[in-house]
Amino acid sequence: MYMKFRNLKNIREDRDIKQKEIAAMLNVSQNTYSQYETGVISLTAEVLIKLSDFYDVSIDYLLDRTDNPDRNI
């Protein structure tokens, strides 16, 4: 069973960023990034940190553990 990350996809789409662009920032293929969003491939800590920094949101938000994107720093 795959775990889709709704917030991860929504934040990218809300900012009009293509999967290809995020994939390039992460130094992965577009297909790999697509599989991150759909949960086919597990997100690593390194990828989560990069995405959290890029979007300036919490990791919990990216993982759909909260609807609050604020970072608790």
Secondary structure, DSSP 4 states (H G I P E B T S, - for coil): -----HHHHHHHHHTT--HHHHHHHHTS-HHHHHHHHHTSSPPPHHHHHHHHHHHT--HHHHTTS-S------
